[in-house]
Amino acid sequence: MLLQLQQKAPLFLSLILCSWWTFDGVVSDPQGTILKMRCSKHNASDVSIFHENLNATLQHLREQVRDQSKHFATAQSLKGHNPAYGLFQCRNYLSIPDCLACFDSAAVNARNCSVGLKWARILYDDCFLRYDNLYFFNLARDYPSSIFCGKQVKNSSMLASTAQEVLTNLNIVIPRIPNFFAATKTPVPNSHGLYIYAFAQCVETVSQSGCQDCLYHALINFHTCLPNSNARAYEAGCFMRYSTNAFFADNQTIDINHFLKQGSRDKGAIIGEVFGGAAFAFILLALFAWIRLPKTTKASIGDIIEATNLNGLVTYNYNELEYATNNFREQNKLGEGGFGAVYKGNLKNGKVVAIKKLNLCSSKRIQEDFESEVKLISNVHHRNLIRLLGWCIKDYDRILVYEYMENNSLDKFIFGKRKGFLNWKQRYDIILGMARGLAYLHEELHIRIVHRDIKPNNILLDDDLQPKIADFGLARLLHEEKYHLSANFAGTLGYAAPEYAIHGQLSEKVDVYSYGVVVLEIISGQKSKELKVNDDVEGEFLLQKAWKLYASGTPLELVDNTLESNDYDAEEVKKIIEIGLLCTQESATLRPTMSEVIGLLQYRGLLERPLIPILF
């Protein structure tokens, strides 16, 4: 009956359900409290086929819960080019009827969310349903974590310390327990009968290390709730919850002491890392002592992820990648640059990936450097940086496998077939997202990474048209003999800062210069190296034109003519043009850092530092 109701749901209900929902508290209905729901903003390319696949996937998931008494299930329907992958997870303390009721409630929301939309995530206290048109079953962390805090309890240091210990214990044992889940009940000392009820669970299709990493980052977030009476944290691949009120029966608990004794990881060290300081800054310092944190907001801190050696990377077989790309045929090629050719790959499990064959020389040093560079790249995680999924080595071939971006690269939207598609808000978000990604590379890692080749081709766009910087960390692997300007030059003329292109002087300000050029390209829709000729001007390149218009007081003449004048605020556009020019000043010392650029973008006032124009 519940699955039939969605067919009669009005459109406005569908639109309401596609926003974020957040509640707190525990209720008595089987599915519990809906914590979050999120829908994609983009349709599948063939809505009817995708709906057919989604219906089949949801039906198969339900059958597994009902007929096979499963608390965890995955399903997929791959008809046509619009596959639907689905994952459902019920808390293991629920009965199968209650689990099925939670699924039915989530499925109604999923179907209402999906008016051809590519993905949805519905999170309840008692279950989690997710579908996507891309394979995701092995992902432990692929979107920002969330924390939900209950009511604060005063004078409850003992409650807080007990909760800390309980959550830390679960963090340790869950990856060691079959099916990755446990529920515990722990008395709070000197509390007159108060208990901590806690539960943690990982998605069964993630690896043991992925489960551990997911829970570890969920654990970090709990300090913001303590000493509250209850809290929940969730990531893509895990869920943790504690409460002073029972939300499962006593006979659902297990003794985790046996699992605590396994392995060599010291519980006290984890507690010290996560809960050792009273303030968030001290916690971060304890966790990431090797990271130099900039002055940043709480939200940007959430982008930082602990580095682990090749954690979660897949080592692919060469034959598998050869099959996925039809033997690296030209028809599968997405693009080619200085780092090598990129191919669209369809793996046997249905996952679509981007496969890059690197152009490396065969010297022993270059080959030996490859693994260390991959380790570096694998430790870099940020919402505005493309994610490395795996790698492959065969003879002298070195291949990297990345997440696939269906919208391809930024150049297609500002110069190519999709020119004029982006409105001003989307362009602004891309400009800001690029700045955040570069600031992370320059200032938030334990090691500084200078990209060296920022250009629209290396800015990929996700389903929401948010930017993801590609090819970071690869410049040192290039065969240096390919570049005649400088033994250290690995950039692109037109985007490269003068001190780098001419003298080989490398610093973060090289990326700042390139970023400024791309900002001007996004605003103007004109290529930096394209010579524009008209009746009044004999011929000038983009940067030259931008500086002249700025000097003459007419910077808005630079704006792409595909943008409607009522689509943007003139003063805001003027300011961002100035930021682009500020980044392209000839002297590197006059250019801002990327964290300063973020501040300028988000601050609506006038620029306080002078622009020193380039003389042409």
C-alpha positions in Angstrom: 0.0 0.0 0.0 2.8 2.4 0.9 4.5 1.8 -2.4 1.3 2.7 -4.3 0.7 6.0 -2.5 3.6 7.7 -4.3 1.8 7.4 -7.6 -0.9 9.8 -6.3 1.5 12.2 -4.6 1.1 15.8 -5.9 4.1 17.6 -7.5 4.4 20.1 -4.6 4.9 17.2 -2.2 7.8 15.9 -4.3 9.4 19.3 -4.3 9.1 19.6 -0.5 10.6 16.2 0.0 13.6 17.2 -2.1 14.9 19.7 0.4 16.9 18.9 3.5 15.0 17.7 6.6 16.4 17.6 10.1 14.7 16.6 13.3 15.8 15.6 16.7 14.4 13.2 19.3 13.1 9.6 19.3 9.6 8.6 18.5 7.8 5.3 18.8 6.9 4.6 15.2 9.0 1.7 13.6 11.0 3.9 11.2 11.9 6.4 13.9 12.9 10.0 13.1 13.8 11.0 9.6 17.1 12.7 10.0 18.0 13.8 6.5 16.8 13.6 3.0 18.5 14.8 -0.1 17.8 14.6 -3.8 19.9 15.3 -6.8 19.2 18.4 -8.8 19.7 16.7 -12.1 17.7 14.3 -14.2 18.9 11.1 -15.7 19.4 11.3 -19.5 16.5 9.0 -20.1 13.9 9.4 -17.4 11.6 6.6 -18.4 14.4 4.0 -18.5 15.9 5.2 -15.2 12.4 5.0 -13.6 12.1 1.4 -14.8 15.5 0.6 -13.4 14.8 2.3 -10.1 11.5 0.5 -9.7 13.2 -2.8 -10.3 16.0 -2.0 -7.8 13.6 -0.9 -5.0 11.5 -4.0 -5.6 14.5 -6.3 -5.3 15.7 -4.5 -2.1 12.3 -5.0 -0.6 12.1 -8.6 -1.5 15.5 -9.3 0.2 14.2 -7.7 3.4 10.9 -9.4 3.3 11.7 -12.8 1.9 15.3 -13.3 3.1 15.0 -11.5 6.4 17.9 -9.2 5.6 18.9 -6.1 7.5 21.2 -5.1 4.7 20.7 -5.4 0.9 22.0 -4.1 -2.4 20.4 -4.3 -5.8 21.0 -2.9 -9.2 19.2 -2.7 -12.6 21.4 -1.9 -15.5 19.0 -1.6 -18.5 20.2 0.8 -21.1 22.6 3.6 -20.2 20.7 4.8 -17.1 21.4 2.1 -14.4 20.0 2.4 -10.9 22.0 1.1 -7.9 20.3 0.8 -4.6 21.4 0.1 -1.0 19.3 -0.3 2.1 20.5 -0.8 5.6 18.3 -1.4 8.7 19.6 -1.2 12.3 20.1 -4.8 13.3 18.2 -4.4 16.6 15.0 -4.0 14.6 12.6 -6.9 13.9 12.1 -7.7 10.2 8.5 -6.3 10.2 9.8 -3.0 11.6 12.7 -3.0 9.2 10.3 -3.6 6.3 8.1 -0.7 7.5 11.1 1.6 7.6 12.0 0.5 4.1 8.5 1.2 2.8 8.5 4.7 4.4 11.9 5.5 2.9 10.9 4.1 -0.5 7.9 6.4 -0.7 10.2 9.3 -0.1 12.7 8.0 -2.6 10.1 7.7 -5.3 8.7 11.1 -4.6 12.2 12.5 -4.8 12.8 10.8 -8.1 11.1 12.7 -10.8 13.9 11.5 -13.0 16.5 12.6 -10.5 19.8 10.8 -10.5 20.2 10.0 -6.8 18.6 10.3 -3.4 19.6 9.6 0.2 17.0 9.1 2.9 18.3 8.7 6.5 16.1 7.6 9.5 17.1 6.7 13.0 16.4 3.1 12.1 17.3 2.7 8.5 19.1 4.2 5.5 18.1 4.0 1.8 20.2 5.3 -1.0 19.9 5.0 -4.8 22.2 6.4 -7.5 22.9 6.1 -11.2 26.6 5.5 -10.4 28.1 2.6 -8.5 28.7 3.5 -4.8 28.5 0.3 -2.8 32.2 0.4 -1.8 32.3 4.1 -0.7 32.8 4.7 3.0 32.9 8.5 2.7 31.7 10.5 -0.3 29.8 13.5 1.1 30.1 15.7 4.2 29.4 14.0 7.5 26.5 15.1 9.7 26.0 15.3 13.5 22.7 15.6 15.3 22.8 16.6 19.0 20.0 16.2 21.6 19.4 18.2 24.7 22.3 19.3 26.7 22.7 18.0 30.2 24.2 20.3 32.9 26.9 19.2 35.3 27.4 15.8 33.6 31.1 15.3 33.2 30.7 11.7 34.1 28.1 11.2 31.4 30.4 12.8 28.9 33.5 10.7 29.9 31.4 7.5 29.8 30.0 8.3 26.3 33.6 9.1 25.1 34.8 5.7 26.2 31.7 3.9 24.8 32.0 5.5 21.4 35.8 5.0 21.2 35.3 1.3 22.0 32.7 1.0 19.2 35.1 2.8 16.9 37.7 0.1 17.6 35.6 -3.0 17.5 33.0 -2.5 14.7 35.5 -3.1 11.9 36.4 -6.4 13.7 32.9 -7.7 14.1 31.2 -9.7 11.3 28.7 -7.5 9.4 30.1 -4.4 11.1 27.6 -3.6 13.9 27.1 -3.7 17.6 24.8 -2.3 20.3 26.0 -1.8 23.9 24.5 -0.7 27.2 26.9 0.9 29.7 26.2 2.3 33.2 27.2 5.8 34.0 29.2 5.7 37.3 27.6 7.5 40.3 24.5 8.4 38.3 21.7 6.5 40.1 20.7 4.2 37.4 21.7 6.2 34.3 22.9 4.2 31.2 24.5 5.0 27.9 22.8 3.1 25.1 25.1 3.1 22.0 25.0 1.6 18.5 27.4 1.7 15.6 27.2 0.2 12.1 29.0 0.2 8.8 27.7 -0.6 5.4 28.6 -4.2 4.8 30.0 -3.6 1.3 32.8 -1.3 2.5 36.3 -2.6 3.4 37.4 -3.1 7.0 39.7 -0.1 6.6 37.0 1.9 5.0 34.7 1.1 8.0 37.4 2.1 10.4 38.1 5.4 8.6 34.4 6.2 8.4 33.7 5.6 12.1 36.8 7.5 13.1 35.6 10.6 11.3 32.1 10.2 12.7 33.7 9.9 16.2 35.5 13.2 15.7 32.1 15.0 15.4 30.6 13.7 18.6 32.6 16.0 20.8 30.4 18.9 19.6 27.4 17.1 21.3 28.9 16.0 24.6 27.6 16.1 27.3 24.2 16.0 25.5 21.7 13.3 26.4 21.9 11.8 22.9 23.5 12.3 19.5 23.9 10.7 16.1 26.5 11.0 13.5 26.5 9.5 10.0 28.7 9.3 6.9 28.0 7.6 3.6 29.2 4.3 5.0 28.5 4.3 8.7 26.2 5.4 11.5 26.8 6.0 15.2 24.3 6.9 17.9 24.2 7.1 21.7 21.4 8.0 24.1 20.6 8.0 27.8 17.1 6.6 26.8 16.8 3.0 25.5 16.3 2.7 21.8 16.8 -1.1 21.6 16.1 -4.0 23.9 18.7 -5.2 26.4 18.8 -8.6 24.6 20.1 -6.9 21.5 23.4 -5.9 23.1 26.7 -7.9 22.7 29.8 -8.1 24.8 32.5 -6.3 22.9 35.4 -7.0 25.3 36.7 -9.9 23.2 37.0 -7.7 20.2 38.7 -4.9 22.2 41.5 -7.3 23.0 42.2 -8.0 19.3 44.8 -6.0 17.5 47.3 -3.5 18.8 45.6 -0.2 18.5 45.7 1.6 21.9 42.3 2.8 23.1 43.8 5.4 25.3 45.5 6.9 22.2 42.2 7.2 20.4 40.5 8.9 23.3 43.5 11.2 23.6 43.4 12.1 20.0 39.7 12.7 19.7 38.6 13.9 23.1 41.8 15.1 24.7 41.1 18.9 24.4 38.1 20.9 25.6 38.1 23.0 22.5 37.8 22.0 18.9 41.1 23.6 17.9 43.0 21.5 20.4 41.2 18.3 19.1 42.3 19.1 15.6 45.8 19.8 16.6 45.9 16.4 18.4 44.4 14.6 15.4 46.4 16.5 12.7 49.5 17.6 14.3 51.3 17.4 11.0 48.7 19.7 9.2 49.2 23.5 9.3 45.7 24.7 9.7 44.9 28.2 8.3 42.4 30.6 9.9 39.2 29.0 8.7 35.6 28.4 9.5 34.1 25.4 11.1 32.6 24.4 7.7 36.0 24.4 6.0 37.5 22.4 8.8 35.1 19.7 7.9 36.7 19.3 4.5 40.0 18.1 6.1 40.5 14.3 6.2 43.3 12.4 7.9 45.9 11.1 5.5 46.4 7.4 5.4 48.8 5.4 3.2 46.8 4.4 0.1 43.8 3.8 2.3 40.8 2.8 0.2 42.7 2.8 -3.1 42.0 -0.1 -5.5 44.8 -1.8 -7.3 43.4 -2.5 -10.7 44.4 -5.2 -13.1 45.6 -3.9 -16.5 43.3 -6.2 -18.4 40.4 -4.9 -16.4 41.1 -1.4 -17.4 41.8 -2.4 -21.0 38.4 -4.1 -21.1 36.7 -1.0 -19.6 38.1 1.3 -22.3 37.7 -1.1 -25.3 41.5 -1.4 -25.4 41.9 2.4 -24.9 40.1 3.2 -28.1 39.9 6.7 -29.4 36.1 6.7 -29.1 36.5 6.4 -25.3 39.0 9.2 -25.0 37.7 12.1 -22.9 40.7 14.4 -23.5 44.5 14.6 -23.6 47.0 16.9 -22.0 50.6 17.1 -20.8 50.0 14.4 -18.2 48.5 11.9 -20.6 45.2 10.8 -22.2 42.0 10.3 -20.2 39.5 7.6 -21.1 36.0 6.9 -20.0 35.9 3.4 -18.5 33.0 1.1 -17.8 34.1 -1.5 -15.2 32.5 -4.9 -15.1 30.7 -4.0 -11.9 28.9 -1.2 -13.7 30.9 1.6 -12.2 31.9 4.4 -14.6 35.4 5.9 -14.0 37.9 8.1 -15.7 41.2 6.3 -16.5 44.3 8.3 -17.1 47.4 6.8 -18.9 50.3 8.9 -17.8 53.0 10.0 -20.2 56.1 9.1 -18.2 59.5 8.3 -19.4 61.0 4.9 -18.6 63.8 6.1 -16.3 64.2 4.2 -13.1 63.8 7.3 -10.9 60.5 8.3 -12.5 59.1 4.8 -12.1 60.2 4.7 -8.5 58.7 8.1 -7.8 55.3 7.0 -9.1 54.3 5.1 -6.0 55.3 7.9 -3.6 53.3 10.4 -5.7 50.3 8.2 -5.7 50.5 7.9 -1.9 50.6 11.7 -1.8 47.6 12.1 -4.0 45.6 9.4 -2.2 45.9 11.3 1.0 44.3 14.4 -0.5 40.5 14.6 0.1 38.4 17.7 -0.5 35.0 18.4 -2.1 36.7 20.6 -4.7 39.4 18.1 -5.7 38.9 15.1 -7.9 39.1 11.9 -6.1 41.6 9.2 -6.9 40.0 5.7 -6.7 42.9 3.4 -7.7 45.9 2.8 -9.8 47.6 0.2 -12.0 51.2 -0.6 -12.9 52.1 -2.9 -15.9 55.6 -2.8 -17.3 56.2 0.9 -18.0 52.5 1.8 -18.0 51.4 3.9 -15.1 47.6 4.4 -14.8 45.4 6.3 -12.4 41.7 5.7 -12.0 39.6 8.7 -10.9 35.9 9.3 -10.2 34.1 10.2 -13.4 32.5 13.6 -13.9 29.7 13.3 -16.4 29.7 17.1 -17.1 33.4 16.9 -18.1 35.5 20.0 -17.9 34.9 23.7 -17.4 36.2 24.6 -20.9 33.2 22.9 -22.5 30.9 25.4 -20.6 32.8 28.6 -21.3 34.3 28.0 -24.7 32.8 24.9 -26.2 29.4 23.4 -27.1 27.8 24.3 -23.8 28.9 27.9 -23.9 26.2 30.1 -22.4 24.8 27.3 -20.2 26.2 28.7 -17.0 24.4 31.5 -15.2 26.1 34.0 -13.0 25.4 32.1 -9.7 26.9 29.0 -11.2 30.0 30.8 -12.4 30.4 32.4 -9.0 30.2 29.0 -7.3 32.8 27.6 -9.6 35.2 30.6 -8.9 34.7 30.1 -5.1 35.0 26.3 -5.3 38.3 26.5 -7.2 39.7 28.9 -4.6 38.7 26.5 -1.8 40.4 23.6 -3.5 43.6 25.5 -4.2 43.7 26.9 -0.6 43.5 23.3 0.7 46.4 22.2 -1.5 48.5 25.2 -0.6 47.7 25.7 3.1 45.8 22.9 4.7 48.0 19.8 4.0 51.0 18.6 5.9 52.9 19.0 2.6 52.4 21.9 0.2 51.2 21.0 -3.3 51.5 23.5 -6.1 49.4 22.4 -9.0 51.4 24.3 -11.7 48.8 23.8 -14.5 45.5 25.4 -13.4 43.3 25.9 -16.5 39.7 25.2 -17.5 40.6 21.8 -18.9 41.7 20.7 -15.5 38.6 22.0 -13.7 35.9 19.2 -13.8 32.3 19.8 -12.9 30.1 17.4 -10.9 26.4 16.8 -11.3 25.7 20.0 -9.4 28.2 21.9 -11.5 30.5 22.3 -8.5 34.2 22.4 -9.5 36.7 19.6 -8.8 40.4 20.3 -9.6 42.1 17.5 -11.5 45.8 16.6 -12.1 47.1 18.0 -8.8 50.3 16.3 -7.6 51.3 15.0 -11.0 53.6 17.7 -12.3 56.8 16.2 -10.7 56.2 12.9 -12.6 56.4 14.6 -16.0 59.2 13.8 -18.4 61.1 17.1 -18.0 62.7 16.9 -21.5 59.2 17.6 -23.0 59.4 21.2 -21.8 62.0 23.4 -23.5 61.3 26.6 -21.7 62.6 25.4 -18.4 63.7 22.1 -16.9 61.1 22.7 -14.2 58.3 24.1 -16.3 55.1 21.9 -16.4 52.4 24.4 -17.1 50.5 25.9 -20.0 51.4 29.1 -21.7 48.7 31.7 -21.4 48.0 30.5 -17.8 51.6 30.3 -16.4 52.9 33.1 -14.2 55.8 35.0 -15.9 58.3 34.1 -13.2 57.5 30.4 -13.7 57.4 30.3 -17.5 60.5 32.4 -18.0 62.7 31.6 -14.9 61.3 28.4 -13.5 60.6 30.1 -10.2 57.9 28.0 -8.4 55.7 29.0 -5.5 52.0 28.9 -4.6 51.7 32.3 -6.3 52.1 30.5 -9.6 48.7 28.8 -9.1 47.3 32.1 -7.9 48.2 33.7 -11.2 46.7 30.9 -13.2 43.5 31.0 -11.1 43.2 34.7 -11.8 43.4 34.1 -15.6 40.7 31.4 -15.3 38.5 33.7 -13.3 38.7 36.3 -16.2 37.9 33.5 -18.7 34.8 32.4 -16.7 33.5 36.0 -16.6 34.3 36.8 -20.2 33.8 33.5 -22.0 37.0 34.3 -23.9 40.2 32.2 -24.0 43.2 33.8 -22.5 45.4 33.0 -25.6 42.8 33.9 -28.2 43.5 37.2 -30.0 40.4 39.3 -30.2 40.3 41.8 -33.1 37.7 44.5 -33.7 37.4 47.9 -35.4 38.7 49.8 -32.4 41.5 47.5 -31.2 44.2 46.2 -33.4 44.5 42.9 -31.5 44.7 42.0 -27.8 44.7 39.0 -25.5 42.3 38.6 -22.6 44.6 39.7 -19.8 45.6 42.8 -21.8 42.0 43.6 -22.6 40.9 43.2 -18.9 43.6 45.5 -17.6 42.7 48.2 -20.2 39.0 48.0 -19.4 39.7 48.2 -15.7 42.0 51.3 -16.2 39.4 53.0 -18.3 36.7 52.4 -15.7 34.6 50.1 -18.0 35.4 46.6 -16.6 31.8 45.3 -17.3 32.5 45.4 -21.0 34.5 42.2 -20.3 31.4 40.2 -19.3 30.3 37.3 -21.5 27.5 38.5 -23.8 25.6 35.2 -23.2 24.9 36.5 -19.7 21.8 38.5 -19.2 22.4 41.9 -17.5 19.5 41.1 -15.0 21.2 37.8 -14.1 24.0 39.4 -12.0 24.8 42.2 -9.7 27.1 44.7 -11.5 29.0 45.6 -8.4 29.7 42.0 -7.5 31.0 41.2 -11.0 33.2 44.3 -11.0 34.7 43.2 -7.7 35.4 39.7 -8.9 37.0 41.1 -12.0 39.3 43.1 -9.7 40.1 39.9 -7.7 41.0 38.2 -11.0 43.3 41.1 -11.8 44.7 41.1 -8.3 45.7 37.5 -8.8 47.5 38.2 -12.1 49.7 41.0 -11.0 53.2 40.7 -12.4 54.9 40.7 -9.1 54.3 37.5 -7.2 54.5 39.3 -3.9 51.6 41.5 -4.8 49.3 38.5 -5.4 47.1 37.3 -2.5 47.1 33.8 -1.0 44.2 31.6 -1.9 42.8 31.8 1.6 42.8 35.6 1.2 41.0 35.2 -2.2 38.3 33.2 -0.4 37.9 36.0 2.1 37.7 38.6 -0.7 35.1 36.6 -2.6 32.9 36.2 0.5 33.4 39.8 1.7 31.0 42.1 -0.1 33.0 45.3 0.5 35.6 47.0 -1.7 39.1 45.6 -2.2 41.5 47.2 0.4 44.7 46.4 -1.4 45.8 48.4 -4.5 46.0 47.0 -8.0 49.2 47.8 -9.9 48.3 47.4 -13.6 50.6 45.7 -16.0 51.8 48.1 -18.7 51.2 46.8 -22.2 
